[in-house]
Amino acid sequence: MNDRLYINADEARITYRGFAHVDLEMYDGRRFEDLEPRRLFPLSGLTKYITLLDRDMKEVALIRDLAAILPESREAVEKCLDEYYMIPKITEILERKEKNGLLKYRVMTNYGERAFDVRNRHSDIKNLYDGRVLFRDSDDNRYEIPDVTKLDKKSWMKINIDL
C-alpha cells in the first residue's frame, strides 16, 4: 500500500521545468521529475489540495496548502496552474444581449476582448462564495470575474445574475 506523500513547509523544493511541469526534490534526497500540478478542487480550492502527477497521471505528492510551502516553490506551482487553467479574467462587460434564449456577452479580459454565448444562465453562470463569478460558454470555455465587487457600475448592470 502506498502512503500519500504530503508536502509541507520547507521539506521540499519545487522548481519550474517548463510549460505546466515542475520537478520535486524532497529534503531526504528523493527526486521526482516532470510532474504536473493539478487542483483537486478547481472551482473552490485555488490554493489548497494541489496534486502533483507523474507522466502516467498517478499522484506522486499532495500540497495541502500553497501558502505553507517555500515561496519559490509556491511561485513555480502557481505558474504551472496559471498555464494549465488558463481562464481569461473578465475585467469589464462591454455588452450583453439576449437572443433566441442565449445570453450573448462581449467582454474585456486580461487577454483582450472576447465574445461568447451562454446557453443557460442558471447552470452556466456560477456566483461563488468568495466573490468570484464563473461563466461557461456554449463551446465549454471558461471565463472568470475574480471579484465581482470590483466591476464598474455599467458592467455590474450587464452581468445579469443574482448577487
C-alpha positions as YAML, in Angstrom:
chain: A
units: angstrom
residues:
- id: 1
  name: MET
  ca: [0.00, 0.00, 0.00]
- id: 2
  name: ASN
  ca: [1.35, 3.41, -0.99]
- id: 3
  name: ASP
  ca: [1.21, 6.15, 1.62]
- id: 4
  name: ARG
  ca: [0.35, 9.57, 0.30]
- id: 5
  name: LEU
  ca: [3.31, 11.97, 0.28]
- id: 6
  name: TYR
  ca: [2.35, 15.38, 1.66]
- id: 7
  name: ILE
  ca: [4.48, 18.45, 1.03]
- id: 8
  name: ASN
  ca: [4.66, 20.93, 3.92]
- id: 9
  name: ALA
  ca: [6.82, 23.94, 4.75]
- id: 10
  name: ASP
  ca: [10.50, 23.59, 3.82]
- id: 11
  name: GLU
  ca: [10.67, 19.80, 3.45]
- id: 12
  name: ALA
  ca: [10.63, 20.02, -0.34]
- id: 13
  name: ARG
  ca: [11.83, 22.24, -3.12]
- id: 14
  name: ILE
  ca: [9.74, 22.56, -6.28]
- id: 15
  name: THR
  ca: [11.24, 24.10, -9.39]
- id: 16
  name: TYR
  ca: [9.60, 25.14, -12.65]
- id: 17
  name: ARG
  ca: [10.55, 22.81, -15.51]
- id: 18
  name: GLY
  ca: [8.57, 24.11, -18.45]
- id: 19
  name: PHE
  ca: [5.01, 24.52, -19.65]
- id: 20
  name: ALA
  ca: [2.83, 23.33, -16.75]
- id: 21
  name: HIS
  ca: [5.52, 20.99, -15.32]
- id: 22
  name: VAL
  ca: [7.71, 21.03, -12.20]
- id: 23
  name: ASP
  ca: [10.46, 19.00, -10.58]
- id: 24
  name: LEU
  ca: [10.24, 18.00, -6.91]
- id: 25
  name: GLU
  ca: [13.20, 17.42, -4.59]
- id: 26
  name: MET
  ca: [12.47, 16.18, -1.08]
- id: 27
  name: TYR
  ca: [14.68, 17.04, 1.91]
- id: 28
  name: ASP
  ca: [15.64, 13.36, 2.18]
- id: 29
  name: GLY
  ca: [17.11, 13.39, -1.36]
- id: 30
  name: ARG
  ca: [14.24, 11.81, -3.29]
- id: 31
  name: ARG
  ca: [13.68, 13.48, -6.67]
- id: 32
  name: PHE
  ca: [10.66, 13.39, -8.93]
- id: 33
  name: GLU
  ca: [10.83, 15.00, -12.36]
- id: 34
  name: ASP
  ca: [8.35, 16.26, -14.90]
- id: 35
  name: LEU
  ca: [5.31, 16.47, -12.61]
- id: 36
  name: GLU
  ca: [2.04, 18.22, -13.47]
- id: 37
  name: PRO
  ca: [0.34, 20.23, -10.71]
- id: 38
  name: ARG
  ca: [-3.48, 19.98, -10.75]
- id: 39
  name: ARG
  ca: [-6.15, 21.27, -8.42]
- id: 40
  name: LEU
  ca: [-8.24, 18.58, -6.78]
- id: 41
  name: PHE
  ca: [-10.99, 21.19, -6.37]
- id: 42
  name: PRO
  ca: [-10.54, 23.52, -9.37]
- id: 43
  name: LEU
  ca: [-13.52, 25.75, -8.63]
- id: 44
  name: SER
  ca: [-13.33, 26.19, -4.88]
- id: 45
  name: GLY
  ca: [-9.78, 25.18, -3.97]
- id: 46
  name: LEU
  ca: [-7.50, 27.54, -5.84]
- id: 47
  name: THR
  ca: [-4.61, 27.26, -3.36]
- id: 48
  name: LYS
  ca: [-5.43, 24.12, -1.40]
- id: 49
  name: TYR
  ca: [-5.07, 20.42, -2.23]
- id: 50
  name: ILE
  ca: [-2.79, 20.56, -5.25]
- id: 51
  name: THR
  ca: [-1.77, 17.15, -6.54]
- id: 52
  name: LEU
  ca: [1.48, 16.51, -8.40]
- id: 53
  name: LEU
  ca: [1.02, 13.90, -11.12]
- id: 54
  name: ASP
  ca: [3.64, 11.88, -12.99]
- id: 55
  name: ARG
  ca: [3.62, 11.09, -16.73]
- id: 56
  name: ASP
  ca: [1.14, 8.26, -16.12]
- id: 57
  name: MET
  ca: [-1.18, 10.71, -14.31]
- id: 58
  name: LYS
  ca: [-0.53, 8.98, -10.98]
- id: 59
  name: GLU
  ca: [-0.24, 11.10, -7.87]
- id: 60
  name: VAL
  ca: [3.31, 11.48, -6.57]
- id: 61
  name: ALA
  ca: [2.61, 14.05, -3.85]
- id: 62
  name: LEU
  ca: [-0.02, 16.39, -2.48]
- id: 63
  name: ILE
  ca: [0.31, 20.00, -1.37]
- id: 64
  name: ARG
  ca: [-2.37, 20.72, 1.22]
- id: 65
  name: ASP
  ca: [-1.92, 24.49, 1.08]
- id: 66
  name: LEU
  ca: [0.30, 26.52, -1.25]
- id: 67
  name: ALA
  ca: [0.69, 29.16, 1.47]
- id: 68
  name: ALA
  ca: [2.50, 26.59, 3.63]
- id: 69
  name: ILE
  ca: [5.38, 25.82, 1.22]
- id: 70
  name: LEU
  ca: [8.51, 27.77, 0.34]
- id: 71
  name: PRO
  ca: [7.79, 30.97, -1.63]
- id: 72
  name: GLU
  ca: [9.94, 29.86, -4.61]
- id: 73
  name: SER
  ca: [8.13, 26.52, -4.71]
- id: 74
  name: ARG
  ca: [4.75, 28.22, -4.48]
- id: 75
  name: GLU
  ca: [5.64, 30.51, -7.41]
- id: 76
  name: ALA
  ca: [6.67, 27.52, -9.55]
- id: 77
  name: VAL
  ca: [3.42, 25.67, -8.83]
- id: 78
  name: GLU
  ca: [1.27, 28.79, -9.34]
- id: 79
  name: LYS
  ca: [2.91, 29.43, -12.71]
- id: 80
  name: CYS
  ca: [2.02, 25.90, -13.82]
- id: 81
  name: LEU
  ca: [-1.54, 26.19, -12.56]
- id: 82
  name: ASP
  ca: [-1.97, 29.52, -14.37]
- id: 83
  name: GLU
  ca: [-0.71, 27.92, -17.58]
- id: 84
  name: TYR
  ca: [-2.88, 24.82, -17.26]
- id: 85
  name: TYR
  ca: [-6.05, 26.55, -16.10]
- id: 86
  name: MET
  ca: [-5.67, 29.48, -18.45]
- id: 87
  name: ILE
  ca: [-9.04, 31.03, -17.72]
- id: 88
  name: PRO
  ca: [-9.49, 34.56, -19.05]
- id: 89
  name: LYS
  ca: [-10.28, 37.06, -16.29]
- id: 90
  name: ILE
  ca: [-13.16, 39.38, -17.17]
- id: 91
  name: THR
  ca: [-12.34, 42.98, -16.27]
- id: 92
  name: GLU
  ca: [-15.32, 44.66, -17.95]
- id: 93
  name: ILE
  ca: [-18.61, 43.63, -19.51]
- id: 94
  name: LEU
  ca: [-18.96, 45.66, -22.69]
- id: 95
  name: GLU
  ca: [-22.27, 44.28, -23.90]
- id: 96
  name: ARG
  ca: [-24.94, 41.74, -23.02]
- id: 97
  name: LYS
  ca: [-27.82, 40.78, -25.28]
- id: 98
  name: GLU
  ca: [-30.37, 38.03, -25.17]
- id: 99
  name: LYS
  ca: [-31.25, 36.36, -28.46]
- id: 100
  name: ASN
  ca: [-33.06, 33.06, -29.08]
- id: 101
  name: GLY
  ca: [-32.63, 32.06, -25.45]
- id: 102
  name: LEU
  ca: [-28.87, 32.71, -25.47]
- id: 103
  name: LEU
  ca: [-27.11, 35.36, -23.45]
- id: 104
  name: LYS
  ca: [-24.55, 36.98, -25.74]
- id: 105
  name: TYR
  ca: [-21.64, 38.63, -23.95]
- id: 106
  name: ARG
  ca: [-18.90, 40.87, -25.25]
- id: 107
  name: VAL
  ca: [-16.26, 41.37, -22.56]
- id: 108
  name: MET
  ca: [-12.78, 42.71, -21.93]
- id: 109
  name: THR
  ca: [-10.40, 40.18, -20.37]
- id: 110
  name: ASN
  ca: [-6.76, 40.06, -19.38]
- id: 111
  name: TYR
  ca: [-6.23, 38.50, -22.85]
- id: 112
  name: GLY
  ca: [-8.14, 41.21, -24.73]
- id: 113
  name: GLU
  ca: [-11.71, 41.49, -25.98]
- id: 114
  name: ARG
  ca: [-13.77, 38.31, -26.23]
- id: 115
  name: ALA
  ca: [-17.33, 37.46, -27.24]
- id: 116
  name: PHE
  ca: [-19.20, 34.36, -26.11]
- id: 117
  name: ASP
  ca: [-22.68, 32.89, -25.68]
- id: 118
  name: VAL
  ca: [-24.16, 31.40, -22.51]
- id: 119
  name: ARG
  ca: [-26.91, 28.81, -23.03]
- id: 120
  name: ASN
  ca: [-28.31, 28.56, -19.51]
- id: 121
  name: ARG
  ca: [-27.92, 31.44, -17.08]
- id: 122
  name: HIS
  ca: [-28.69, 29.18, -14.12]
- id: 123
  name: SER
  ca: [-26.19, 26.39, -14.77]
- id: 124
  name: ASP
  ca: [-23.53, 28.21, -16.84]
- id: 125
  name: ILE
  ca: [-23.03, 31.26, -14.60]
- id: 126
  name: LYS
  ca: [-21.87, 30.46, -11.07]
- id: 127
  name: ASN
  ca: [-21.61, 33.00, -8.29]
- id: 128
  name: LEU
  ca: [-19.08, 31.60, -5.81]
- id: 129
  name: TYR
  ca: [-18.88, 32.38, -2.10]
- id: 130
  name: ASP
  ca: [-15.59, 34.31, -2.41]
- id: 131
  name: GLY
  ca: [-16.90, 36.95, -4.84]
- id: 132
  name: ARG
  ca: [-15.78, 35.16, -8.00]
- id: 133
  name: VAL
  ca: [-18.18, 34.59, -10.86]
- id: 134
  name: LEU
  ca: [-17.54, 31.77, -13.33]
- id: 135
  name: PHE
  ca: [-19.01, 31.60, -16.82]
- id: 136
  name: ARG
  ca: [-19.13, 28.58, -19.12]
- id: 137
  name: ASP
  ca: [-19.86, 29.45, -22.73]
- id: 138
  name: SER
  ca: [-21.65, 27.35, -25.34]
- id: 139
  name: ASP
  ca: [-18.27, 25.94, -26.52]
- id: 140
  name: ASP
  ca: [-17.43, 24.84, -22.95]
- id: 141
  name: ASN
  ca: [-14.79, 27.56, -22.47]
- id: 142
  name: ARG
  ca: [-14.45, 29.14, -19.04]
- id: 143
  name: TYR
  ca: [-14.24, 32.80, -18.02]
- id: 144
  name: GLU
  ca: [-13.90, 34.29, -14.56]
- id: 145
  name: ILE
  ca: [-14.64, 37.54, -12.81]
- id: 146
  name: PRO
  ca: [-12.13, 37.36, -9.91]
- id: 147
  name: ASP
  ca: [-14.04, 39.82, -7.71]
- id: 148
  name: VAL
  ca: [-17.49, 40.95, -8.84]
- id: 149
  name: THR
  ca: [-17.43, 43.88, -6.40]
- id: 150
  name: LYS
  ca: [-14.57, 45.45, -8.37]
- id: 151
  name: LEU
  ca: [-16.54, 45.72, -11.62]
- id: 152
  name: ASP
  ca: [-17.52, 49.18, -12.81]
- id: 153
  name: LYS
  ca: [-21.19, 50.17, -12.48]
- id: 154
  name: LYS
  ca: [-22.01, 49.61, -16.19]
- id: 155
  name: SER
  ca: [-20.53, 46.09, -16.09]
- id: 156
  name: TRP
  ca: [-22.38, 45.36, -12.86]
- id: 157
  name: MET
  ca: [-25.70, 46.23, -14.52]
- id: 158
  name: LYS
  ca: [-24.94, 43.97, -17.52]
- id: 159
  name: ILE
  ca: [-23.87, 40.91, -15.60]
- id: 160
  name: ASN
  ca: [-27.49, 39.84, -15.07]
- id: 161
  name: ILE
  ca: [-27.12, 37.45, -12.15]
- id: 162
  name: ASP
  ca: [-28.40, 37.47, -8.62]
- id: 163
  name: LEU
  ca: [-25.62, 38.57, -6.29]
...
